[in-house]
Amino acid sequence: MKLNLLSCDAQRPDRRAISQCIAEISLNITDSLSNELTDILLEGDPVAIDVEDKNSGSALRALRKLSIDYEIIE
């Protein structure tokens, strides 16, 4: 499943938690790349990631917990 992470609406976003979440739920993303993607997301630009279908429910819950808006692409 492909997700487009649109924005983070948290008043004080936790960069480390967002970065760890992206690294855990996405396919083929290293820790350093997840840090870069977190910076891009927090600057206001959308980020596309791939998530395993079997982990999709828990991934979406984790994103909602971090106040990250997303859209499902596929």
Secondary structure, DSSP 4 states (H G I P E B T S, - for coil): -EEEEEEE--SS--HHHHHHHHHHHBSS--HHHHHHHHHHHHTT--EEEEB-GGGHHHHHHHHHHTTEEEEE--
